Amino acid sequence: MAEDRNFSTGLIYKSTGSWYLLRDEQGKFWNARIKGKLKIDDDISSTNPIAVGDKVLFEIEDQEEDTVIISTIKDRHNYIVRVSPHNKNQKHIVAANLDLALLVVTIAEPRTSQGFIDRFLITAEAYHIPAIIVVNKTDLLKPKHREQLEHWTFMYNKAGYEVFPVIALEDATLLALEDRIKNKTTLFSGHSGVGKSTLINHLLPGIDLKTQEVSGWSGKGQHTTTFAQMFDMPGGGKIIDTPGVKEFGLIDLEREVLSHYFPEMKALLAKCKFNNCLHVNEPGCAVKEAVFNKQIAEERYLSYLGILEGIEKKW
């Protein structure tokens, strides 16, 4: 394109609101900002026009100060959003152009709820991003917790998700995970205390992320905790860290399509008697039959019903 002739291409590594950290195609980092109206083709309305992982066009503003002006965001092949930390009715783009969405969870110390896991997976499905689950701190598990790990692994594997049990500080337990995310751009998320930062520090020697994350979020104080940051992996690939993400709110989700984001349910939708089946009280429901026959885990179905009820209350 002729209009691109005077512009260079860059990749956004960090956002702090009004300024961005950008790397050009030669590997040099620049401090970037937006000037004037930004050209963006996406149809999404969000609190942040540019996100980590975005590919952009820019021109140099000040060579000595290493500052550049971003003019255009290139087309995204995907992105993932959450409820804006400042306005629950607005969207905040967490990151763009992802290959994987990775959720770090723990069964004990602290316990990650299945509801949180399922909401994360639904969000990833809704934005067409493959998701994987990493269960950390498996060295701390008591016998009853190990049974829970086996059950989660079986249940989520059956639903189509990979589960990686790890101990963040033990290399041998990370080999399969490292191989899975190699040469991929992977979003890391998880509650405080699950060891996400410890895991990233181990995968990226020398990064030294703070391992004491915020335990709760009030919407006040330092907003930088809500911004993502991308890092290059030594063996190829990128990790996007999302500190401060306490909950991925489900945005613009309609009751009629919720089951489409449960892969084990989606596979059966064509077999339901009614096209608009909600899988609650309808006759001839293939999903309910699969739950009865234990083809679909009862916990996943109950999770579906709980989320469905929550959507109903919004209307």
N, C-alpha and C positions, 0 to 999 in steps of 0.2 A: 504493500500500500504506500502511495506517495506520501501521505501524511505521516507515516512512521519514519521517514528518511532521516530526520534529525533527532530521533529518539533512540535510546538504548533500552534493553530489556533487563529487568531485575526481578528478584524474588524477595518477598517480605518475610523477614525472620522474627521481627518483634514489633509489637504495637504498644504505645503508651498513651494512646488517646489522640493527641494532635501530631505527634512525631512517630516515625517508623524507622526501623533498622532494615536496610535493604542491601542485598548482595547482587553485584552485577555479574555478567557472564564471565568476567576475568577473575572473579573471586574477591574483588574489593568490596568492603562494606562502606555504606554511605548513610548519613542521616537524611531522612526524606520527609517531605511534607506535601500536603495538597495545596494548590493555589488555584483559586477560581472554582468553576464548576467541573466536577470530575465526570469523565465519560465512562459510563457503566451500562452494560447491556442487560445485566441480571434484573429480574422482575421483583427482587426481594427488597422490602423496606426494612432497614435495620438501623440500630443506633451507631454502628460503626461501618462506614462505607468500605474500608479496606481491612482485610483480615490476614493473619499469619498464613503463609502458603500461597497467597495471591501472586500471580505473575503480572507485572505492571510495565508500562512504558514510562520513561522518565528522561529529563534533561538536566544537565549539571547547572546548578545555581552558583556555587562558590567552590572552586577547586581547592583552595587552601583550607577552607572550613569543612570540606567533605560533605557539602549539602547539595541535595538535588530536589527537583520538583516532580511529583508524580502527576501525569496527565491522563492516563487511561489504565483501567483494569482489564486485562485480557480475560476472555471467556473462561469461566470456571467449569471443570468437568463434574465437580460436586462441591458441597460445603455442608457444614453441620452447625445448627443454631441452638441456642438456649434462650430461656426467658431473660430479657435484659435485667442486669443487676440493679438498675435504677428505675425501671418501669415495667411492671409485670405484664403490661399489655403490648410491649414492644419486643422485637427480636434482637438478639446480639449474635453475630456470626462468630463462632468459636475459632474455626479454621477452615481453610479451603484446599481443594485439590489433594484429597486424602486417598491413600490406598487401603488403610486399615484404621479401625477405631478399637483401641485396646482399653479394657477396664480392669484395673487392679482392685481385687477384693480380698477380704479376709473372713475366715469362718469364726475366728476368735481373736480377741485382743486387737482391735474391736471387731464386732460382728457386722458384716455388710448384709443388709436385708435383701431378700429376693426381689422385693418390690422395686428397689433401687436398680438392681441388675436388669430386671425386665424393662424398666423405663429407658435405661440407657440403650438396650438392644433395640427397642422399638424406635428410638430416635435415629439410631444408625440405619435401621431398615428403611425408615421414612426418607432418609437422604441418600440411600443407595450406597452405603459404605459398609463393606464387610467388617464384622466385629468379632473379636476374640476375648476370652476371659482368662485373666491371670490370677490364680489363687496364691497369695503370698503368705509367708510365715507358717508354712506347713510343718516346720520343726516344732511348733508350739502346740500342735493339735493333740488332744486327749482322744482316747478310743471313740467316744461318742462324736467328736468332731471329725474324726477320720471317716466315720460312717456317713457324715454329712457331705464330706468331700467326694466320696464315692458316689453318693446319690446325685449331687450337683453335676459331677462329671458325666454320669450316665444320662441324666435328664437333658442337659444342654447339648451333649453330643447327639442325642436322638433328635433334638430340635434343629440340629445342623450347625452348631457352634463348637469351635475348638476350645478346650480348656487346658491350661498349662499350670500345673502345680509347681511352685518355685520357692526357694529360699533366697532372698535378694542378695545375700552376701556369699552365697556358695556357687561358684562358677559351674560346677557339674550340673546343677539343676536348671541352669539358664541356657544350656546349649541348644535345646530344641526351640526355645523362644527366640534366641538370637538368630537362628537360621530362618525362622518364620518371618521376622521383620527385616531381614537383610535386603537392602536395595529397595525398601518400601518407605513411603512417608506415612508414619504412624502417629496417630493422636493418642496420648496417654491421659487417662482420667482415673479418678477414684477419690473416695472420701479421705479426709485427713486421718493420719494414723495407720493407714494400710501399708505404708512403706513404698509409696510411689516414687518419692524423691530419692530414697535409698536405692531403689531399683535402677532409676535413671542414672544416678551417680556411678553405679557399678557398670552399667552398659556404656557410659561415656566417661572414662577416666579423666579427671582434671576439671570437670564441669563444676563440681562442688555446689549443687543446689542445696538450699536450706532444707534440712530434714524435719524441722519442726514447723509444720504447716498450720494455718489457721484452723482452729477447731470448729468454728462456727462463723457465719457471715451475717452481719447486721445491716449491710447496705451503707455503712458509714466508714469513715477512716480512709485508709490508703486504697485508692481504686486500682493501683497497679496489680494487686493480687488477682484481679479478674481478667488480666490479659495473658494470652498464650505467648510462648516463645519457642522457636525452632532451633534444633541443634543437629549438626552433621555427625553421623555415626562413623567410627573409624573404618569399618569394613564396607561402607556404602549404605546409603539410606539416610533417613532423617527421623528424628523424634520431635514431636510437638508436645511440650509440657503445658498443662492447663491448671496452674495453681489457683485455688480459690473457688473452683467449680464444685459447689456443694450438691447441686441438684440440676439435672437436665429436665427442665419443665417441658411437658408435651404441648407444643404450640399448634394451633389450627388443626387439631386432630378430630376427625369426624367419627361418630360411633360406627357408621356403616363400613368404614375401611380399617378399623382397628385390627380386625382378625387378619388382614392382609400383611400385617407386620409381625405376625407370629408364624414363622416359616412352616411349622408342623401343621398349623391350621390352614394356611394358604393353599397347601397341597391338596386339601380336601374340599375347598369351597365349591367347586363345580359339581360336587356330589350332593350338596344340600338341595332339598326340595324347592326352597325359595331363593331367588337371586339376592334378596335383601336380608337374608337370614342373619340374625344377631347372635345365634347360638345360645339362646337363653331358654325360651319356652316354646320355640317353633317345632312343629312335627317334622319328621323326616330330616333331621339335622345330622349331617355326617360327622361334624365335630363332636357333638355330644356322644354320639355312638362310639367314636374313637376314644373318648375319655373313658367311657364305660368299659371298653375292651382293653384299656390300658395302653393303647397305641399313642395317646397323648397323656403326658403326666398331669395328674390331677392338680398339682401345685401350679403348673403353668396355666391351666384353665381357670383356677380360682384367681390367679393374678390378673388374667384377662378380664374376668367379671368385675374385680375391684376397680380396675382402670376404667372399664366401660361405665360403671356406676359414677365414677368421678367426672367423666365427660358429660354424663346426663345431667348432673347437678349444675353444670355451667349454663345450661339452656333454660 
